[in-house]
Amino acid sequence: FSLVSEAIDGLMSIRAFDKMGRLSEMFHSRLEWKSRPMWFQMFANRWLAVRMDTLGSSVVLITGFLCVFGFQIERLSANYVGLILSQVLSITSVLNRLMRSITDVEIQMMSVERIQKFI
């Protein structure tokens, strides 16, 4: 971000030569270039979240069917069915947090690998 400090130092010259538009374009293009990896990471996180939601919903659906059949066949208590379903419903958020933590650790470890490569 040396462009910002250079612009502050040369503010009088920039205004005198009416180059504010050019400076603004340069700043926006550099900012866009620097923020691209963040966008890719955000898209990958959303893609992963959709997959984890699908997996969690599938687990809830299968558990719900098993509870209904278990309630009819083995006379499973309604208390147990309610407990099982309430616990399984939280699996989606647990899976999302787990995968997000794993990907954050992996990203941080890539930074460490890059530093070790340059040392």
FENURDA-V481504 format. One record per backbone hydrogen bond with DSSP energy under -1.0 kcal/mol. CO is the residue of the C=O (numbers start at 1). NH is the residue of the N-H. E is the energy in kcal/mol with one decimal. If there is no record, write none. Layout:
co=CO nh=NH e=E
co=CO nh=NH e=E
//
This chain:
co=2 nh=6 e=-2.6
co=3 nh=7 e=-2.2
co=4 nh=8 e=-2.2
co=5 nh=9 e=-2.3
co=6 nh=10 e=-2.2
co=10 nh=14 e=-2.4
co=11 nh=15 e=-2.2
co=12 nh=16 e=-2.1
co=13 nh=17 e=-2.3
co=14 nh=19 e=-2.4
co=19 nh=23 e=-2.2
co=20 nh=24 e=-2.3
co=21 nh=25 e=-2.3
co=22 nh=26 e=-2.4
co=23 nh=27 e=-2.6
co=24 nh=28 e=-2.5
co=25 nh=29 e=-2.5
co=26 nh=30 e=-2.2
co=27 nh=31 e=-2.5
co=28 nh=32 e=-2.4
co=29 nh=33 e=-2.1
co=30 nh=34 e=-2.3
co=31 nh=35 e=-1.5
co=35 nh=39 e=-1.7
co=36 nh=40 e=-2.3
co=37 nh=41 e=-2.3
co=38 nh=42 e=-2.4
co=39 nh=43 e=-2.6
co=40 nh=44 e=-2.3
co=41 nh=45 e=-2.4
co=42 nh=46 e=-2.2
co=43 nh=47 e=-2.4
co=44 nh=48 e=-2.4
co=45 nh=49 e=-2.4
co=46 nh=50 e=-2.3
co=47 nh=51 e=-1.8
co=48 nh=52 e=-2.5
co=49 nh=53 e=-2.5
co=50 nh=54 e=-2.2
co=51 nh=55 e=-2.3
co=52 nh=56 e=-2.9
co=53 nh=57 e=-2.6
co=54 nh=58 e=-2.0
co=55 nh=59 e=-2.1
co=56 nh=60 e=-2.2
co=57 nh=61 e=-2.5
co=58 nh=62 e=-2.6
co=59 nh=63 e=-2.5
co=60 nh=64 e=-2.5
co=61 nh=65 e=-2.4
co=62 nh=66 e=-2.5
co=63 nh=67 e=-2.5
co=64 nh=68 e=-2.2
co=65 nh=69 e=-2.6
co=66 nh=70 e=-2.7
co=67 nh=71 e=-2.4
co=68 nh=72 e=-1.8
co=69 nh=73 e=-3.0
co=70 nh=74 e=-1.2
co=70 nh=76 e=-1.4
co=77 nh=81 e=-1.9
co=78 nh=82 e=-2.4
co=79 nh=83 e=-2.2
co=80 nh=84 e=-2.9
co=81 nh=85 e=-2.5
co=82 nh=86 e=-2.3
co=83 nh=87 e=-1.9
co=84 nh=88 e=-2.3
co=85 nh=89 e=-1.9
co=88 nh=91 e=-1.6
co=90 nh=94 e=-1.8
co=91 nh=95 e=-2.6
co=92 nh=96 e=-2.3
co=93 nh=97 e=-2.5
co=94 nh=98 e=-2.4
co=95 nh=99 e=-2.6
co=96 nh=100 e=-2.4
co=97 nh=101 e=-2.2
co=98 nh=102 e=-2.3
co=99 nh=103 e=-2.5
co=100 nh=104 e=-2.2
co=101 nh=105 e=-2.3
co=102 nh=106 e=-2.2
co=103 nh=107 e=-2.3
co=104 nh=108 e=-2.3
co=105 nh=109 e=-2.4
co=106 nh=110 e=-1.7
co=107 nh=111 e=-1.4
co=108 nh=112 e=-1.6
co=109 nh=113 e=-2.4
co=110 nh=114 e=-2.1
co=111 nh=115 e=-2.1
co=112 nh=116 e=-2.5
co=113 nh=117 e=-1.9
co=114 nh=118 e=-1.6
co=115 nh=119 e=-1.3
//
